[in-house]
Amino acid sequence: MAHTSFRRTCLVLTLAGLFLQSTMILAADKVQDRRKVLGPSQADQNLSDYFKLHAVRLADRSLADIKDLKSWEQKRKQYREQLFEMLGLSPLPPKTDLKPEITGKIESDGFIVENITFQSRPGLYVTGNLYRPLKQEGKVPAILYVCGHGGVKKNGISYGNKVHYQHHGEWFARNGYVCLTIDTLQLGEIEGLHHGTYREGMWWWLSRGYTPAGVEAWNCIRALDYLQSRPEVDGEKLGVTGRSGGGAYSWWIAALDERIKAAVPVAGITNLKNYVIDGAVEGHCDCMFMVNTYQWDYAQVAALVAPRPLLISNTDKDSIFPLDGVVDVYNSTMKIYELYGVPEHLGLQITEGPHKDTQELRIHAFRWFNHYLKGDDSLIEMAATKFHSPEELRVFKKLPADQKNAKIQESFVATAKPEIPQDSAEWHQMTEKWKNLLLKKTFRAWPEKVDSNVKVETSHRDGLTLKTISFESQKHVPLKLFIVLPDHSKTVSEVTLNVLNQAEWEQFQSTLAPLFSTKEGANQSPEKASSLYKEMQQRVQQEQTALVYFTPRGVGLDQWNQDPRKQVQIRRRFYLLGQSLEGMQIWDIRQAIQQLEAQPEFKKANLTLKASGEAAALSLYASLFEQGISQLELSGMPASHQQGPALLNILRFLDLPQALSMVASRTPVKLKQVDPQDWKFAIQVGKQMGWQEKQLQIEK
């Protein structure tokens, strides 16, 4: 059995090599390395052009349909609901008991600092320092200060970002405010994670619809609840500020919660052009971004603050928040403020300097809050200085045993737990609902129409016809189908579309070499390759079948820069555009199927879709949206999107066992090299619906 499997694998690989040879002979009359046919420079240029096209498209679309205040007011509620959803906050978590604790108190030069903690959700601890005036009469305005990434560690103990940014809270308290400075997950006293896709390979965050930006936004919402519970605070005069990561969290809370009456996000936002085209994304961790399901540009976030006072603050030489993008966000947002008739409520402050917490940035923020929360326009005469050691501002001597901060990504956004349908009517409702959610929440970026620019090249060899179909799955996404069929055949009875992953592509690259005069074939056996070729030739001719090989974008001939760090940032760019690489590869497979169906030789043929590993999962979803597929043969498919391909938000409503069930209910599926226990949902659905045995065959 193993020997037979090996021979079939070699046959597959040799065949794919044959198609590649055909294309290369047509192009250069000899076999070349694939990087010389479509080298990394061309593939990377295509990818760059693709990102530019889509970033500009989203930028042009952002707020374009807002013509007057009425149209904005109609959209604003919808936009805010979408933002909650894209942050993983829909439905909104319950506001459970904060269980606040003051673990220490220090009296300083004109102010008191309290070391505090509360739980924004059970087990999700927020650590912070609350600064308040030593003497005050009545309630005073309060500022929520959200920290950037400025963690302080000594002897292995994390004291949090709040220690690094203490001078802000101390200035506010010395000038008549209450200020709550809170830690972030990353580098906080209880250390969590912001680097899931950036550094840890946790692409399942996309499938879960999870971003740490959502946790930071929720912690800010609960921080406002805490501030309003304090007797010293005027709950109607709340402001927010912070820089870098804290600048981003200032945007989230100001856009989501209208209790914020004035906001000064510092170095926390720019536009998609900067992030995607200019590469600013490479300097940011995941807390800076929502899951962009609805394909926003960032001015839409800023616009949600209107008409409340908002000062956009940045330096002119900030490499990760470039000046042109910041100004663009300001200009787009100003249109909304003008609709309200309060352009003075939107400010743009640009000072000289790099991405750094400079004194010039602070002074403008202090004046903004003084003006809008206190009605005070006097000059700023007091510098913001640090008073306390890290040890003095530490909240916990021992971290709480029940803390969930370190693994909050595993529970913050709930995953779906579908139940087995009771009858066919319920199953029909479930599948229709899931397909609708897939199109709206996962594959929203699929284009409505594509000009494929098809080109077909044909050659003949040993009684075989070799066809290469070149087409565009989308603009700037050129792909190829390699086809072998009996020579001069007008029709074939069977077509097998093999969707190759990168490992399989590399395999056939080494296996095809003996057929050609290439250095890669020096250590191979031409006689063996010839034998396999004859076996393939006999099968195609006798069975009147066609074999087709295909790689979606980023794989095979169209492989991009293979530096691991670049690969990560390429995938993150898709994410920022409201796509995922794998989601768009599914689109590519759909387009390949449509190209095959358009070939006259295949009009009456049965089409089998065949793939392994993650490519099997991609092919599964492609088949769900295409007609005319006779069966699927899938090997080694991952059992969940926790390990498998990243598709936006999908785990919020289904997982791969549910997707398999939907496909098997309409198309026979052979699932091989898997553990049947992982697919119990599909097996039980089949039993409940009375499927015939051929609809779903599962082999270990």
TIMAR-697778 format. One record per residue (C-alpha): residue number from 1; x, y, z. Coordinates in nm, 2 decimals, padded with zeros to 4 digits. Layout:
REM TIMAR-697778
    i    east   north      up
  NUM       X       Y       Z
...
END
This chain:
REM TIMAR-697778
    i    east   north      up
    1   00.00   00.00   00.00
    2   00.28   00.24   00.09
    3   00.46   00.16  -00.23
    4   00.15   00.23  -00.43
    5   00.09   00.56  -00.25
    6   00.45   00.66  -00.33
    7   00.41   00.57  -00.70
    8   00.10   00.78  -00.72
    9   00.27   01.07  -00.55
   10   00.56   01.05  -00.79
   11   00.32   01.04  -01.08
   12   00.15   01.35  -00.95
   13   00.48   01.53  -00.91
   14   00.61   01.42  -01.25
   15   00.30   01.53  -01.42
   16   00.31   01.88  -01.26
   17   00.67   01.90  -01.38
   18   00.55   01.81  -01.73
   19   00.31   02.10  -01.73
   20   00.58   02.33  -01.61
   21   00.81   02.21  -01.89
   22   00.54   02.28  -02.15
   23   00.50   02.64  -02.03
   24   00.87   02.70  -02.02
   25   00.94   02.55  -02.36
   26   00.68   02.78  -02.50
   27   00.84   03.08  -02.32
   28   01.21   03.01  -02.37
   29   01.25   02.67  -02.55
   30   01.42   02.52  -02.25
   31   01.35   02.46  -01.88
   32   01.44   02.74  -01.66
   33   01.43   02.78  -01.28
   34   01.08   02.90  -01.19
   35   01.22   03.22  -01.04
   36   01.34   03.31  -01.39
   37   00.99   03.25  -01.54
   38   00.82   03.46  -01.28
   39   01.09   03.57  -01.04
   40   01.04   03.70  -00.69
   41   01.08   04.06  -00.82
   42   00.79   04.02  -01.05
   43   00.58   03.83  -00.80
   44   00.66   04.08  -00.53
   45   00.58   04.37  -00.77
   46   00.24   04.21  -00.85
   47   00.17   04.18  -00.48
   48   00.28   04.54  -00.41
   49   00.05   04.66  -00.69
   50  -00.24   04.46  -00.55
   51  -00.20   04.61  -00.20
   52  -00.18   04.96  -00.34
   53  -00.49   04.91  -00.55
   54  -00.70   04.79  -00.26
   55  -00.56   05.03   00.00
   56  -00.65   05.32  -00.24
   57  -00.99   05.17  -00.31
   58  -01.08   05.16   00.06
   59  -00.94   05.51   00.11
   60  -01.15   05.64  -00.17
   61  -01.46   05.47  -00.04
   62  -01.42   05.58   00.32
   63  -01.69   05.83   00.42
   64  -01.75   05.90   00.05
   65  -02.12   05.84   00.08
   66  -02.16   06.11   00.36
   67  -02.31   06.41   00.19
   68  -02.47   06.59   00.48
   69  -02.53   06.57   00.85
   70  -02.85   06.36   00.80
   71  -02.66   06.09   00.61
   72  -02.39   06.09   00.87
   73  -02.63   06.06   01.16
   74  -02.79   05.77   00.98
   75  -02.46   05.60   00.93
   76  -02.30   05.68   01.27
   77  -02.49   05.42   01.47
   78  -02.42   05.15   01.22
   79  -02.05   05.24   01.21
   80  -02.03   05.23   01.59
   81  -02.19   04.89   01.60
   82  -01.95   04.77   01.33
   83  -01.65   04.90   01.53
   84  -01.77   04.71   01.84
   85  -01.80   04.40   01.63
   86  -01.45   04.44   01.47
   87  -01.30   04.48   01.82
   88  -01.46   04.15   01.93
   89  -01.71   04.34   02.16
   90  -02.04   04.24   01.99
   91  -02.23   04.13   02.18
   92  -02.09   04.35   02.46
   93  -01.97   04.16   02.76
   94  -02.18   04.20   03.08
   95  -02.06   04.47   03.32
   96  -01.98   04.25   03.61
   97  -01.87   04.37   03.95
   98  -01.54   04.56   03.92
   99  -01.42   04.44   04.26
  100  -01.19   04.74   04.30
  101  -00.91   04.73   04.54
  102  -00.67   05.00   04.66
  103  -00.35   04.82   04.75
  104  -00.14   05.12   04.85
  105  -00.15   05.50   04.89
  106   00.12   05.76   04.88
  107   00.10   06.13   04.96
  108   00.33   06.34   04.74
  109   00.40   06.70   04.63
  110   00.04   06.83   04.60
  111  -00.12   06.50   04.51
  112  -00.21   06.15   04.63
  113  -00.14   05.84   04.43
  114  -00.34   05.52   04.49
  115  -00.23   05.18   04.36
  116  -00.55   05.03   04.24
  117  -00.68   04.72   04.06
  118  -01.02   04.62   03.93
  119  -01.16   04.33   03.72
  120  -01.30   04.44   03.39
  121  -01.43   04.08   03.36
  122  -01.39   03.81   03.61
  123  -01.02   03.73   03.62
  124  -00.93   04.00   03.38
  125  -00.74   04.24   03.61
  126  -00.66   04.60   03.53
  127  -00.37   04.75   03.72
  128  -00.32   05.12   03.75
  129  -00.24   05.43   03.95
  130  -00.50   05.68   04.04
  131  -00.37   06.03   04.09
  132  -00.58   06.30   04.26
  133  -00.52   06.64   04.41
  134  -00.42   06.65   04.77
  135  -00.68   06.92   04.83
  136  -00.99   06.97   04.63
  137  -01.33   07.13   04.67
  138  -01.61   06.94   04.51
  139  -01.59   06.71   04.21
  140  -01.32   06.76   03.95
  141  -01.27   06.65   03.58
  142  -01.10   06.32   03.53
  143  -00.85   06.19   03.27
  144  -00.81   05.83   03.16
  145  -00.45   05.80   03.06
  146  -00.38   05.48   02.86
  147  -00.02   05.37   02.82
  148   00.19   05.28   02.53
  149   00.45   05.01   02.53
  150   00.69   05.14   02.79
  151   00.72   04.85   03.03
  152   00.95   04.87   03.33
  153   01.11   04.56   03.47
  154   01.36   04.51   03.75
  155   01.50   04.17   03.86
  156   01.24   03.99   03.66
  157   00.95   04.18   03.81
  158   00.72   04.37   03.58
  159   00.60   04.70   03.72
  160   00.40   04.79   03.41
  161   00.38   05.06   03.16
  162   00.21   05.29   03.41
  163   00.54   05.35   03.59
  164   00.71   05.48   03.27
  165   00.42   05.72   03.21
  166   00.36   05.83   03.56
  167   00.46   06.19   03.50
  168   00.14   06.25   03.30
  169  -00.09   06.15   03.58
  170   00.11   06.34   03.83
  171   00.09   06.66   03.63
  172  -00.29   06.62   03.60
  173  -00.33   06.57   03.97
  174  -00.11   06.87   04.05
  175  -00.33   07.08   03.83
  176  -00.67   06.99   03.96
  177  -00.77   06.67   03.78
  178  -00.82   06.31   03.89
  179  -00.61   06.09   03.65
  180  -00.63   05.71   03.62
  181  -00.33   05.56   03.45
  182  -00.39   05.20   03.35
  183  -00.16   04.92   03.23
  184  -00.20   04.74   02.90
  185  -00.19   04.37   02.85
  186   00.16   04.37   02.69
  187   00.42   04.47   02.95
  188   00.17   04.53   03.23
  189   00.21   04.41   03.58
  190   00.03   04.09   03.48
  191   00.18   04.03   03.14
  192  -00.04   03.94   02.85
  193   00.02   03.93   02.48
  194  -00.02   04.18   02.19
  195   00.21   04.00   01.95
  196  -00.01   03.71   01.83
  197   00.03   03.76   01.45
  198   00.32   03.99   01.48
  199   00.56   03.74   01.64
  200   00.39   03.43   01.78
  201   00.23   03.28   01.46
  202  -00.11   03.29   01.62
  203  -00.31   03.34   01.30
  204  -00.61   03.18   01.46
  205  -00.67   03.52   01.62
  206  -00.81   03.62   01.28
  207  -01.03   03.32   01.27
  208  -01.15   03.39   01.62
  209  -01.22   03.76   01.54
  210  -00.99   03.84   01.83
  211  -00.76   04.14   01.86
  212  -00.60   04.27   02.18
  213  -00.73   04.61   02.08
  214  -01.07   04.48   02.19
  215  -00.94   04.39   02.54
  216  -00.78   04.74   02.57
  217  -01.10   04.90   02.46
  218  -01.31   04.70   02.71
  219  -01.06   04.78   02.99
  220  -01.10   05.15   02.90
  221  -01.48   05.13   02.91
  222  -01.47   04.97   03.26
  223  -01.21   05.23   03.37
  224  -01.46   05.50   03.29
  225  -01.71   05.30   03.51
  226  -01.46   05.30   03.79
  227  -01.38   05.68   03.75
  228  -01.75   05.76   03.77
  229  -01.78   05.56   04.09
  230  -01.52   05.78   04.26
  231  -01.67   06.06   04.48
  232  -01.39   06.29   04.37
  233  -01.48   06.27   04.00
  234  -01.72   06.48   03.80
  235  -01.85   06.20   03.58
  236  -01.97   06.44   03.31
  237  -01.62   06.57   03.25
  238  -01.41   06.28   03.14
  239  -01.12   06.30   02.90
  240  -00.88   06.05   02.75
  241  -00.52   06.06   02.62
  242  -00.22   05.84   02.57
  243   00.06   05.80   02.32
  244   00.16   05.53   02.07
  245  -00.03   05.22   02.18
  246  -00.21   05.45   02.43
  247  -00.29   05.68   02.14
  248  -00.46   05.39   01.96
  249  -00.66   05.30   02.28
  250  -00.76   05.66   02.31
  251  -00.92   05.63   01.96
  252  -01.10   05.32   02.05
  253  -01.26   05.45   02.37
  254  -01.34   05.80   02.23
  255  -01.51   05.64   01.93
  256  -01.70   05.39   02.13
  257  -01.80   05.57   02.45
  258  -01.96   05.92   02.45
  259  -01.88   05.97   02.81
  260  -01.55   06.09   02.68
  261  -01.60   06.46   02.64
  262  -01.25   06.55   02.51
  263  -00.98   06.34   02.36
  264  -00.61   06.38   02.27
  265  -00.48   06.06   02.10
  266  -00.10   06.11   02.06
  267   00.08   05.91   01.78
  268  -00.19   05.65   01.76
  269  -00.34   05.66   01.42
  270  -00.26   05.70   01.05
  271  -00.43   05.58   00.73
  272  -00.43   05.25   00.53
  273  -00.19   05.39   00.28
  274   00.08   05.44   00.54
  275   00.01   05.10   00.70
  276  -00.02   04.89   00.39
  277   00.16   05.06   00.11
  278   00.43   05.24   00.30
  279   00.49   04.96   00.54
  280   00.41   05.12   00.87
  281   00.23   04.80   00.97
  282   00.57   04.64   01.02
  283   00.63   04.87   01.32
  284   00.31   04.78   01.50
  285   00.18   04.50   01.71
  286  -00.17   04.37   01.70
  287  -00.32   04.60   01.96
  288  -00.32   04.88   01.70
  289  -00.57   04.72   01.47
  290  -00.93   04.60   01.46
  291  -01.03   04.30   01.26
  292  -01.13   04.50   00.95
  293  -01.43   04.30   00.86
  294  -01.61   04.60   00.70
  295  -01.30   04.73   00.52
  296  -01.26   05.07   00.68
  297  -01.00   05.33   00.65
  298  -00.91   05.48   00.98
  299  -01.08   05.82   00.93
  300  -01.40   05.63   01.00
  301  -01.28   05.56   01.36
  302  -01.18   05.93   01.40
  303  -01.52   06.05   01.27
  304  -01.70   05.87   01.54
  305  -01.56   06.11   01.80
  306  -01.74   06.41   01.63
  307  -01.86   06.65   01.74
  308  -01.68   06.61   02.07
  309  -01.34   06.80   02.11
  310  -01.06   06.60   01.95
  311  -00.70   06.70   01.92
  312  -00.50   06.47   01.68
  313  -00.14   06.50   01.80
  314   00.18   06.37   01.64
  315   00.54   06.45   01.56
  316   00.67   06.53   01.21
  317   00.93   06.25   01.19
  318   00.74   05.96   01.33
  319   00.83   05.66   01.12
  320   00.54   05.44   01.23
  321   00.28   05.72   01.22
  322   00.40   05.92   00.91
  323   00.30   06.28   00.88
  324   00.11   06.26   00.55
  325  -00.12   05.98   00.68
  326  -00.19   06.17   01.00
  327  -00.28   06.49   00.81
  328  -00.50   06.28   00.57
  329  -00.70   06.14   00.87
  330  -00.74   06.50   01.00
  331  -00.86   06.63   00.67
  332  -01.11   06.35   00.63
  333  -01.24   06.39   00.98
  334  -01.27   06.76   00.95
  335  -01.55   06.71   00.69
  336  -01.76   06.55   00.96
  337  -01.69   06.82   01.21
  338  -01.78   07.09   00.95
  339  -02.12   06.91   00.90
  340  -02.18   06.97   01.28
  341  -02.07   07.33   01.24
  342  -01.79   07.29   01.50
  343  -01.46   07.28   01.31
  344  -01.29   07.44   01.61
  345  -01.36   07.11   01.80
  346  -01.11   06.93   01.58
  347  -00.74   07.02   01.62
  348  -00.42   06.90   01.46
  349  -00.10   06.94   01.66
  350   00.23   06.86   01.48
  351   00.56   06.91   01.67
  352   00.91   06.84   01.56
  353   01.06   06.51   01.66
  354   01.06   06.13   01.63
  355   00.82   05.87   01.78
  356   00.88   05.99   02.13
  357   00.70   06.13   02.44
  358   00.82   06.49   02.41
  359   00.74   06.79   02.63
  360   00.59   06.98   02.33
  361   00.33   06.71   02.28
  362   00.23   06.72   02.64
  363   00.18   07.09   02.66
  364  -00.07   07.10   02.38
  365  -00.27   06.81   02.54
  366  -00.27   06.99   02.88
  367  -00.40   07.30   02.72
  368  -00.67   07.12   02.53
  369  -00.81   06.95   02.84
  370  -00.79   07.28   03.04
  371  -00.99   07.46   02.77
  372  -01.26   07.20   02.72
  373  -01.30   07.04   03.06
  374  -01.22   07.34   03.29
  375  -01.27   07.65   03.07
  376  -00.91   07.75   03.16
  377  -00.69   07.90   02.89
  378  -00.39   08.01   03.11
  379  -00.04   07.93   03.00
  380   00.12   07.60   03.11
  381   00.40   07.68   03.36
  382   00.45   07.34   03.53
  383   00.66   07.06   03.37
  384   00.55   06.70   03.39
  385   00.81   06.52   03.61
  386   00.84   06.18   03.77
  387   00.81   06.15   04.14
  388   00.81   05.78   04.23
  389   01.01   05.46   04.20
  390   00.87   05.15   04.03
  391   00.84   04.98   04.37
  392   00.62   05.26   04.50
  393   00.37   05.23   04.21
  394   00.35   04.85   04.22
  395  -00.01   04.72   04.27
  396   00.05   04.35   04.35
  397   00.31   04.20   04.57
  398   00.19   03.87   04.45
  399   00.00   03.82   04.13
  400  -00.36   03.69   04.17
  401  -00.38   03.31   04.10
  402  -00.71   03.35   03.91
  403  -00.58   03.60   03.66
  404  -00.68   03.54   03.30
  405  -00.47   03.82   03.15
  406  -00.19   03.60   03.03
  407  -00.43   03.39   02.81
  408  -00.72   03.62   02.76
  409  -00.70   03.56   02.38
  410  -00.83   03.21   02.45
  411  -01.16   03.33   02.60
  412  -01.23   03.70   02.52
  413  -01.42   03.63   02.20
  414  -01.65   03.33   02.23
  415  -01.64   03.05   01.97
  416  -01.95   02.89   01.83
  417  -02.08   02.56   01.96
  418  -02.33   02.44   01.70
  419  -02.57   02.16   01.78
  420  -02.67   01.88   01.56
  421  -02.99   01.97   01.36
  422  -03.30   01.77   01.44
  423  -03.44   01.76   01.09
  424  -03.37   01.86   00.73
  425  -03.56   02.19   00.77
  426  -03.35   02.30   01.06
  427  -03.03   02.18   00.88
  428  -03.13   02.39   00.57
  429  -03.18   02.70   00.79
  430  -02.84   02.64   00.96
  431  -02.65   02.60   00.63
  432  -02.82   02.91   00.47
  433  -02.74   03.12   00.78
  434  -02.38   03.00   00.78
  435  -02.33   03.07   00.41
  436  -02.47   03.42   00.45
  437  -02.24   03.48   00.75
  438  -01.94   03.35   00.55
  439  -02.01   03.60   00.27
  440  -02.07   03.89   00.51
  441  -01.82   03.83   00.79
  442  -01.54   03.62   00.63
  443  -01.53   03.66   00.26
  444  -01.66   04.01   00.23
  445  -01.36   04.11   00.03
  446  -01.43   03.88  -00.26
  447  -01.48   04.08  -00.57
  448  -01.82   04.10  -00.74
  449  -01.68   04.08  -01.09
  450  -01.34   03.99  -01.24
  451  -01.19   04.04  -01.59
  452  -00.98   03.73  -01.61
  453  -00.77   03.82  -01.91
  454  -00.75   03.45  -02.01
  455  -00.46   03.32  -02.23
  456  -00.44   02.96  -02.34
  457  -00.12   02.80  -02.47
  458  -00.11   02.45  -02.61
  459   00.15   02.19  -02.71
  460   00.15   01.82  -02.80
  461   00.38   01.54  -02.69
  462   00.35   01.16  -02.71
  463  -00.02   01.15  -02.78
  464  -00.09   01.41  -02.51
  465  -00.22   01.77  -02.52
  466  -00.06   02.00  -02.27
  467  -00.25   02.32  -02.21
  468  -00.15   02.61  -01.99
  469  -00.43   02.85  -01.90
  470  -00.30   03.19  -01.77
  471  -00.56   03.41  -01.61
  472  -00.61   03.68  -01.35
  473  -00.80   03.58  -01.04
  474  -00.81   03.95  -00.96
  475  -00.62   04.25  -01.10
  476  -00.25   04.20  -01.02
  477  -00.30   03.83  -00.93
  478  -00.18   03.63  -01.24
  479  -00.22   03.25  -01.20
  480  -00.18   02.94  -01.42
  481  -00.36   02.61  -01.47
  482  -00.15   02.32  -01.60
  483  -00.36   02.06  -01.79
  484  -00.28   01.73  -01.95
  485  -00.54   01.55  -02.16
  486  -00.56   01.30  -02.44
  487  -00.43   01.44  -02.77
  488  -00.69   01.56  -03.01
  489  -00.97   01.47  -02.77
  490  -01.28   01.68  -02.80
  491  -01.43   01.56  -02.47
  492  -01.30   01.38  -02.16
  493  -01.51   01.19  -01.90
  494  -01.32   01.28  -01.58
  495  -01.12   01.59  -01.47
  496  -00.92   01.60  -01.15
  497  -00.81   01.94  -01.03
  498  -00.52   01.91  -00.79
  499  -00.47   02.21  -00.57
  500  -00.11   02.20  -00.46
  501   00.04   02.35  -00.14
  502   00.39   02.48  -00.13
  503   00.54   02.16   00.00
  504   00.39   01.97  -00.28
  505   00.50   02.23  -00.53
  506   00.86   02.19  -00.40
  507   00.83   01.81  -00.43
  508   00.73   01.81  -00.79
  509   01.01   02.06  -00.86
  510   01.27   01.81  -00.76
  511   01.09   01.51  -00.91
  512   01.03   01.67  -01.26
  513   01.40   01.74  -01.30
  514   01.50   01.40  -01.45
  515   01.29   01.47  -01.75
  516   01.50   01.77  -01.84
  517   01.86   01.89  -01.86
  518   01.88   02.07  -01.54
  519   02.13   02.08  -01.26
  520   01.85   01.99  -01.01
  521   01.82   01.65  -01.18
  522   02.18   01.55  -01.15
  523   02.12   01.30  -00.87
  524   01.79   01.16  -01.00
  525   01.71   00.86  -01.21
  526   01.58   00.95  -01.56
  527   01.47   00.59  -01.62
  528   01.23   00.60  -01.32
  529   01.09   00.93  -01.43
  530   01.04   00.79  -01.78
  531   00.85   00.49  -01.63
  532   00.62   00.72  -01.44
  533   00.57   00.93  -01.74
  534   00.46   00.63  -01.94
  535   00.23   00.52  -01.66
  536   00.07   00.87  -01.66
  537   00.04   00.87  -02.04
  538  -00.13   00.54  -02.04
  539  -00.38   00.64  -01.77
  540  -00.48   00.97  -01.94
  541  -00.52   00.81  -02.28
  542  -00.70   00.49  -02.18
  543  -00.93   00.64  -01.93
  544  -01.00   00.96  -02.13
  545  -00.93   01.16  -01.82
  546  -00.76   01.51  -01.77
  547  -00.53   01.60  -01.49
  548  -00.50   01.96  -01.38
  549  -00.26   02.13  -01.14
  550  -00.30   02.46  -00.97
  551  -00.14   02.68  -00.70
  552  -00.32   02.98  -00.56
  553  -00.16   03.32  -00.50
  554   00.16   03.31  -00.29
  555   00.24   02.95  -00.38
  556   00.45   02.79  -00.66
  557   00.54   03.01  -00.95
  558   00.37   03.31  -00.77
  559   00.56   03.27  -00.45
  560   00.66   03.60  -00.28
  561   00.96   03.70  -00.07
  562   01.03   03.40   00.15
  563   01.20   03.59   00.43
  564   00.99   03.47   00.74
  565   00.95   03.83   00.87
  566   00.83   03.95   00.53
  567   00.59   03.66   00.51
  568   00.44   03.76   00.84
  569   00.40   04.13   00.73
  570   00.25   04.02   00.39
  571  -00.02   03.83   00.57
  572  -00.08   04.12   00.81
  573  -00.13   04.35   00.52
  574  -00.41   04.13   00.39
  575  -00.56   04.15   00.74
  576  -00.56   04.53   00.75
  577  -00.75   04.53   00.42
  578  -01.03   04.32   00.56
  579  -00.90   04.01   00.39
  580  -00.69   03.71   00.49
  581  -00.44   03.54   00.26
  582  -00.62   03.21   00.28
  583  -00.96   03.37   00.22
  584  -00.83   03.51  -00.11
  585  -00.67   03.18  -00.20
  586  -01.01   03.03  -00.17
  587  -01.13   03.29  -00.42
  588  -00.84   03.18  -00.65
  589  -00.95   02.82  -00.63
  590  -01.31   02.92  -00.72
  591  -01.17   03.11  -01.03
  592  -00.97   02.80  -01.13
  593  -01.28   02.59  -01.12
  594  -01.47   02.84  -01.33
  595  -01.19   02.85  -01.59
  596  -01.20   02.47  -01.62
  597  -01.58   02.47  -01.66
  598  -01.54   02.72  -01.95
  599  -01.32   02.47  -02.14
  600  -01.51   02.30  -02.42
  601  -01.34   01.96  -02.36
  602  -01.48   01.95  -02.00
  603  -01.84   02.04  -02.07
  604  -01.96   01.69  -01.98
  605  -01.68   01.57  -01.76
  606  -01.71   01.49  -01.39
  607  -01.48   01.72  -01.19
  608  -01.30   01.60  -00.88
  609  -01.13   01.85  -00.65
  610  -00.82   01.71  -00.48
  611  -00.60   01.86  -00.21
  612  -00.41   01.79   00.11
  613  -00.33   01.98   00.43
  614  -00.44   02.34   00.45
  615  -00.51   02.34   00.08
  616  -00.77   02.07   00.15
  617  -00.95   02.31   00.38
  618  -00.93   02.59   00.12
  619  -01.07   02.36  -00.15
  620  -01.35   02.26   00.09
  621  -01.47   02.62   00.11
  622  -01.43   02.69  -00.26
  623  -01.65   02.39  -00.34
  624  -01.92   02.54  -00.11
  625  -01.97   02.83  -00.35
  626  -01.92   02.65  -00.69
  627  -02.15   02.42  -00.88
  628  -02.06   02.12  -01.09
  629  -01.81   01.95  -00.86
  630  -01.87   01.57  -00.86
  631  -01.66   01.49  -00.56
  632  -01.38   01.60  -00.33
  633  -01.08   01.40  -00.22
  634  -00.91   01.57   00.08
  635  -00.62   01.43   00.27
  636  -00.47   01.54   00.61
  637  -00.71   01.83   00.65
  638  -00.67   02.01   00.98
  639  -00.96   01.96   01.22
  640  -01.01   02.32   01.32
  641  -00.92   02.67   01.22
  642  -00.73   02.69   01.55
  643  -00.46   02.49   01.36
  644  -00.58   02.55   01.00
  645  -00.62   02.83   00.76
  646  -00.70   03.18   00.90
  647  -01.04   03.30   00.79
  648  -01.18   03.62   00.94
  649  -01.43   03.57   01.22
  650  -01.52   03.22   01.12
  651  -01.48   03.05   01.46
  652  -01.75   03.29   01.59
  653  -02.01   03.09   01.40
  654  -01.86   02.76   01.27
  655  -01.55   02.55   01.24
  656  -01.42   02.30   00.98
  657  -01.64   02.01   01.09
  658  -01.95   02.23   01.02
  659  -01.80   02.33   00.68
  660  -01.74   01.97   00.60
  661  -02.10   01.89   00.69
  662  -02.23   02.16   00.46
  663  -02.02   02.04   00.16
  664  -02.10   01.67   00.22
  665  -02.47   01.74   00.22
  666  -02.44   01.84  -00.15
  667  -02.12   01.68  -00.28
  668  -01.96   01.35  -00.20
  669  -01.64   01.39   00.01
  670  -01.36   01.14   00.07
  671  -01.16   01.25   00.38
  672  -00.83   01.07   00.43
  673  -00.55   01.06   00.68
  674  -00.75   01.21   00.96
  675  -00.88   01.11   01.30
  676  -01.26   01.03   01.26
  677  -01.31   01.15   01.62
  678  -01.23   01.50   01.50
  679  -01.52   01.49   01.26
  680  -01.80   01.36   01.48
  681  -02.02   01.66   01.41
  682  -02.02   01.58   01.04
  683  -02.07   01.21   01.10
  684  -02.37   01.28   01.33
  685  -02.53   01.52   01.08
  686  -02.50   01.25   00.82
  687  -02.67   01.00   01.03
  688  -02.94   01.25   01.13
  689  -03.01   01.35   00.77
  690  -02.99   00.99   00.64
  691  -02.70   01.04   00.40
  692  -02.59   00.76   00.17
  693  -02.25   00.62   00.27
  694  -02.08   00.77  -00.03
  695  -02.16   01.13   00.08
  696  -01.90   01.12   00.35
  697  -01.62   00.87   00.37
  698  -01.36   00.92   00.64
  699  -01.04   00.71   00.66
  700  -00.76   00.73   00.91
END
